[in-house]
């Protein structure tokens, strides 16, 4: 009986650990809807103080349709910098409803200058530098993702 209880407890623990991962099972797919069409990106989601602080630091490359989505869980003013970041990035500042509020194009590698949002945002998407201009993505475009209402 004790063996069955331990097995059941272990199965319950495994389920409890896996439920948060299942809730965001497709966190890697994001689409930006612009006048030029839909643009799909494969993203890494960062949503803890530690992962947001590290971001894309120390990376040497980022694919054309890859990015990192920062989730702050609530709208607030945010500011980024490029210290220890070796690749140029576009930063798309996104409201909780998925509307792109502002875009900073081609943030310079290693630049410690603050790059702020234009008002409160819940998300920031970092993609390769110049990519938003290349695709015709502008403020006011919409973003869809599992985490965005």
C-alpha positions as CSV (number, residue, x, y, z in Angstrom):
1,X,0.0,0.0,0.0
2,X,2.8,2.4,0.9
3,X,4.4,1.7,-2.5
4,X,1.2,2.5,-4.4
5,X,0.8,5.8,-2.4
6,X,4.4,6.8,-3.2
7,X,3.8,6.1,-6.9
8,X,0.5,8.1,-6.9
9,X,2.2,11.0,-5.1
10,X,5.1,11.0,-7.6
11,X,2.6,11.0,-10.5
12,X,0.7,13.9,-9.0
13,X,3.9,15.9,-8.5
14,X,4.9,15.3,-12.1
15,X,1.5,16.5,-13.3
16,X,1.6,19.6,-11.1
17,X,5.1,20.5,-12.4
18,X,4.0,20.0,-16.0
19,X,0.7,21.9,-15.9
20,X,2.3,25.4,-16.2
21,X,4.3,24.2,-19.2
22,X,1.2,22.9,-20.8
23,X,-0.7,26.1,-20.3
24,X,1.8,27.8,-22.6
25,X,2.7,24.9,-24.8
26,X,3.1,27.0,-28.0
27,X,4.8,30.0,-26.5
28,X,7.3,29.9,-29.4
29,X,4.9,31.2,-32.1
30,X,4.2,34.9,-32.6
31,X,2.7,36.7,-35.5
32,X,2.8,40.4,-36.4
33,X,-0.1,41.6,-38.5
34,X,0.9,44.6,-40.7
35,X,-0.4,46.3,-43.9
36,X,2.2,44.2,-45.7
37,X,0.8,40.9,-44.4
38,X,1.4,38.6,-41.5
39,X,5.0,38.0,-40.3
40,X,5.6,34.9,-38.2
41,X,8.5,34.7,-35.7
42,X,9.7,31.9,-33.5
43,X,10.4,33.4,-30.1
44,X,11.8,32.6,-26.7
45,X,9.6,33.9,-23.9
46,X,11.3,35.4,-20.8
47,X,9.2,36.3,-17.9
48,X,11.3,36.2,-14.7
49,X,13.5,38.9,-13.3
50,X,16.6,36.7,-14.1
51,X,15.7,35.8,-17.7
52,X,14.5,39.3,-18.5
53,X,17.8,40.8,-17.1
54,X,19.9,38.5,-19.3
55,X,17.7,38.8,-22.4
56,X,19.8,38.3,-25.6
57,X,23.1,39.3,-23.9
58,X,26.1,37.4,-25.1
59,X,24.3,35.9,-28.2
60,X,26.3,36.0,-31.4
61,X,23.4,35.5,-33.8
62,X,19.7,35.7,-34.2
63,X,17.8,34.2,-37.1
64,X,15.8,36.5,-39.4
65,X,12.5,35.2,-38.1
66,X,13.6,34.6,-34.5
67,X,13.2,36.8,-31.5
68,X,12.7,37.1,-27.7
69,X,9.4,38.2,-26.1
70,X,9.6,39.8,-22.7
71,X,6.5,39.5,-20.6
72,X,6.1,41.8,-17.7
73,X,2.6,40.5,-16.7
74,X,1.2,44.0,-16.5
75,X,1.4,47.3,-18.3
76,X,4.2,49.6,-17.1
77,X,6.9,51.8,-18.5
78,X,10.0,49.9,-19.3
79,X,13.5,50.7,-20.5
80,X,16.1,48.5,-22.2
81,X,19.8,48.8,-23.0
82,X,22.3,46.9,-25.2
83,X,25.1,46.4,-22.7
84,X,26.7,42.9,-23.3
85,X,24.5,42.5,-26.4
86,X,26.6,41.7,-29.5
87,X,23.9,41.9,-32.3
88,X,21.8,44.9,-33.4
89,X,18.2,44.6,-32.4
90,X,14.8,46.1,-33.1
91,X,12.7,46.6,-30.0
92,X,9.0,46.5,-30.4
93,X,7.1,47.8,-27.4
94,X,3.7,46.1,-27.2
95,X,0.5,46.9,-25.1
96,X,-1.4,44.2,-23.3
97,X,-3.9,44.0,-26.2
98,X,-1.1,43.3,-28.8
99,X,-0.9,46.8,-30.3
100,X,2.7,47.9,-31.0
101,X,3.1,51.2,-29.2
102,X,6.6,52.1,-30.5
103,X,9.6,50.6,-32.2
104,X,13.2,51.3,-31.7
105,X,15.0,50.3,-34.8
106,X,18.6,49.0,-34.9
107,X,19.7,49.4,-31.3
108,X,23.5,49.4,-31.3
109,X,25.4,46.5,-29.8
110,X,27.1,47.3,-26.5
111,X,25.4,50.7,-26.2
112,X,24.5,51.5,-22.6
113,X,22.0,54.2,-23.6
114,X,18.5,53.7,-22.2
115,X,15.8,52.8,-24.7
116,X,12.4,53.5,-23.2
117,X,8.9,52.5,-24.1
118,X,6.6,55.4,-25.1
119,X,4.3,54.8,-22.2
120,X,3.1,51.6,-20.4
121,X,3.5,48.3,-22.2
122,X,3.3,44.6,-21.1
123,X,5.5,43.1,-23.7
124,X,8.7,43.9,-25.6
125,X,9.7,41.9,-28.7
126,X,13.4,41.9,-29.7
127,X,14.1,40.9,-33.3
128,X,17.1,41.3,-35.6
129,X,18.1,44.9,-36.2
130,X,16.4,46.5,-39.2
131,X,13.9,43.6,-39.6
132,X,10.8,45.6,-38.7
133,X,11.7,48.3,-41.3
134,X,12.4,45.5,-43.9
135,X,9.0,43.9,-43.3
136,X,7.1,47.2,-43.0
137,X,6.1,46.8,-39.4
138,X,5.1,50.0,-37.7
139,X,3.5,51.3,-34.5
140,X,-0.2,50.5,-34.5
141,X,0.3,47.0,-36.0
142,X,-1.0,44.1,-34.0
143,X,0.8,41.1,-32.5
144,X,-0.8,37.8,-31.7
145,X,0.7,35.3,-29.3
146,X,-0.6,32.8,-26.7
147,X,0.1,35.3,-23.9
148,X,-1.5,38.3,-25.6
149,X,-5.2,38.9,-25.2
